[in-house]
Amino acid sequence: MPETSGTTGRTPETHVIDFRAAEQLLAARDPRGAVKLLDSVIAAHPENTAARLLRARSFFAAAQLRPAELEFTIVLEREPDNAFAHFALARTYERQGRPDEARRHFRLAAALDPNPEFLKAARFEE
């Protein structure tokens, strides 16, 4: 009998399949579908930072900014040097009309990774 995770009756392999399918749904512009798949993955594996980052991106794409903010924050608590998570959190703050918080995370992203997009958003010259 295959090992299952929690009460979901789903195997670890099924969670990998769900994660990959969620990536495809997000790429196909179905972020809400991606979130639904990722909910069970994260319920079974709450420590999985990659799944949380994908769910945060999906929330952001679905304009669910508060849940996106919470997920990006969890990712950054676990990986404070994740430049992309800082950048995405900054974009989330920007869309919420919180420019000071956005600027801080844009600058952290650029300091961690000199990606041209991060550097432009950081606006160090100001």
N, C-alpha and C positions, 0 to 999 in steps of 0.2 A: 504494500500500500504506500503511495507517495506521501512524503512529508508535506503537511500543510501549515500555513501561517495563520495562527489565531483561529477565530471562528469563521473566517471567510471561506474556508474550504478550498482556497487557491494555493497552488504550489509556488515556490520561489521562481520556478521557470515561467509560470504564468505572469508573475509580477514583472519579469524582464520583458516579456512580450507586451504587456500593458504599457510599460515605460516606452518601448520603441514605437508602439502604436500612438501613444500620446505625442511623441516627437513628430510623427507624420501628420497627426491631426492639427497640431500647431502650425506646421509648415503649410498645411492646406487651408489655413485660416478658419479653423474650428477650435478656438481656444476653450470654449465651454465643454466640448467633448473631451479635450485633453484633460481638463480639470477633473472630470468625472472618472476617467481612468486612473488618474494619479491619486485620487482620494484613497482608493483601496491599497495602492502601493505604499503610500505614506502611512496609512493605518497599520500595515504589517511591518513596515520598516521606517519608523519615525526618524531614525538616525541618518537616513539616506539623503545626503546633501544634494546630490545630482537631481533626485526626484523633486526635492523642495525647490531647487532653482528652476526646474522646468515648470513646476506648478506656479511659481511666482511669475515667470514670463507669460504663462497662459492667463493668469489673472490680469496682468497688465494689458495683454492683447484684448481681453474681454472688457476692458475699462472698469475692472473691479479693483480700484486702486488701494483701498484699505487692506483687503486680503493680500494683494501683491506686496504692499509695504511690510506687512507682518512676515511673509515668507522670506523676502529679501533680508529682513533683519535677522531672522533665524539663521539664514545662510551665513551672514556676516559675523554672527556670534561664534559660529563654528569655524569659519574661514575668514578672519579679518583681513587677510591679504588678497582676497578675491576681487580683483580690479573690476571685472564685469559686473559683479553683484553691486559694488559701489556705484558704478555707472548707471545700472538699471534702477537702483534705489533713487539715485538723483533724478532720473527721468520721471520716476513716480512722484517724487516731491514736486518737481516742476509742474507736472500735470495737475497737482493738487493746489497749486498756487502758493508753494512754500519755497521761495527762491533762496533764502539763506541756508536752509538745510540742503537744498539741491546743490548749491555751490560748494559746500563742504565736501559732499560725496563725489562731485565731479572732480574736484581737486585731488581727493584721495585716490580715485581711479587713475588719474593721469600720473600721479606720483608713483603708483605701483606698476603702471604699464604705460610707456610713452606712445601708445596707440594714437595716431593722428586724430581720430574722432574724439578720444578722451581728452587730448590736449586742447582741441578746439573748444569743447564744451567747458573745460576748466577756466578758460578766460583768465589766465595768469597775468596778462598785461593790464587788467583792470585793477 
